[in-house]
Amino acid sequence: MRPLFEGGQNPLVRRLPYKRGFNNVFRTAYAIVNVERLNMFEDGAEVTPEGLVSAGIIKDLHNPVKILGEGQLDKRLIVKAHRFSESARSKIEARGGKAEVVA
């Protein structure tokens, strides 16, 4: 007999297909913000996670903020966030702004 044979009934894997997979409890979920969303701030402004909440770009400060490089940036900004993608950092610095990592 096979090691997982269950006596002719439906195997557990077929009875509970929604239970498959793995959930990492140590995963860090980030609040994602694309660079093009930062165009709503004034030229030369300092963009912080608190400013993103007040502007309505992110919901709350429970998750750290990660800036991604989707879209074009038209203004020179000082952006403070927890993480940056390489493309976002290069787009911010190409406009003369700064990408600062917040602890």
C-alpha positions as CSV (number, residue, x, y, z in Angstrom):
1,M,0.0,0.0,0.0
2,R,1.0,3.6,-0.6
3,P,2.1,5.5,2.5
4,L,-0.7,8.1,2.0
5,F,-3.5,5.7,1.1
6,E,-6.7,6.5,3.1
7,G,-8.7,3.4,2.5
8,G,-10.7,4.4,-0.6
9,Q,-12.1,7.7,0.7
10,N,-11.2,11.0,-0.9
11,P,-7.6,11.9,0.2
12,L,-7.2,14.9,2.5
13,V,-5.5,16.9,-0.2
14,R,-8.6,16.7,-2.4
15,R,-11.0,17.3,0.5
16,L,-9.2,20.5,1.6
17,P,-7.8,22.1,-1.5
18,Y,-8.0,25.6,0.0
19,K,-5.6,24.7,2.8
20,R,-2.6,24.3,0.5
21,G,0.3,26.7,0.6
22,F,2.4,28.5,3.1
23,N,1.9,31.7,5.0
24,N,5.1,33.3,6.4
25,V,4.3,34.9,9.7
26,F,7.6,36.8,9.7
27,R,6.9,38.6,6.4
28,T,7.1,42.3,6.4
29,A,4.2,43.9,4.5
30,Y,5.0,47.3,3.0
31,A,2.7,50.2,2.0
32,I,3.6,50.6,-1.7
33,V,3.9,54.0,-3.3
34,N,4.9,54.6,-6.9
35,V,7.0,57.6,-7.9
36,E,4.3,59.1,-10.1
37,R,2.0,59.5,-7.1
38,L,4.6,61.9,-5.5
39,N,3.9,64.5,-8.2
40,M,1.0,65.9,-6.2
41,F,3.5,67.4,-3.7
42,E,5.0,70.9,-4.2
43,D,8.4,71.3,-5.9
44,G,11.1,71.1,-3.2
45,A,8.8,69.6,-0.6
46,E,9.8,67.0,2.0
47,V,7.7,63.9,1.6
48,T,7.5,61.8,4.8
49,P,5.2,58.8,5.7
50,E,3.1,61.2,7.8
51,G,2.7,63.5,4.8
52,L,1.7,60.5,2.6
53,V,-1.1,59.7,5.1
54,S,-2.3,63.3,5.2
55,A,-2.4,63.4,1.4
56,G,-4.4,60.2,1.3
57,I,-1.8,58.2,-0.7
58,I,-1.4,55.5,2.0
59,K,-4.0,54.5,4.6
60,D,-2.1,54.5,7.9
61,L,1.3,54.1,9.4
62,H,1.0,50.5,10.5
63,N,3.2,49.2,7.7
64,P,6.6,50.6,6.6
65,V,6.6,52.6,3.3
66,K,8.4,51.4,0.2
67,I,8.8,53.7,-2.8
68,L,8.8,52.0,-6.2
69,G,9.9,53.4,-9.6
70,E,6.7,53.1,-11.7
71,G,6.0,56.3,-13.7
72,Q,7.8,59.6,-14.1
73,L,8.7,62.2,-11.4
74,D,8.3,65.8,-12.5
75,K,9.5,67.6,-9.3
76,R,12.5,67.9,-7.1
77,L,11.5,66.3,-3.8
78,I,13.2,65.1,-0.6
79,V,11.6,61.7,0.0
80,K,11.9,59.9,3.4
81,A,10.7,56.3,3.4
82,H,11.7,52.9,4.9
83,R,12.8,51.4,1.6
84,F,13.4,52.4,-2.0
85,S,13.7,50.4,-5.2
86,E,16.8,51.2,-7.2
87,S,14.7,52.7,-10.1
88,A,12.8,54.9,-7.6
89,R,16.0,56.1,-6.0
90,S,17.6,56.9,-9.4
91,K,14.5,58.8,-10.6
92,I,14.3,60.9,-7.5
93,E,18.0,61.7,-7.6
94,A,17.9,62.4,-11.4
95,R,15.5,65.3,-10.7
96,G,17.9,66.7,-8.0
97,G,16.0,65.4,-5.0
98,K,17.1,63.2,-2.2
99,A,16.0,59.6,-1.2
100,E,16.5,59.2,2.6
101,V,15.9,56.0,4.5
102,V,14.0,56.3,7.7
103,A,14.7,53.8,10.5
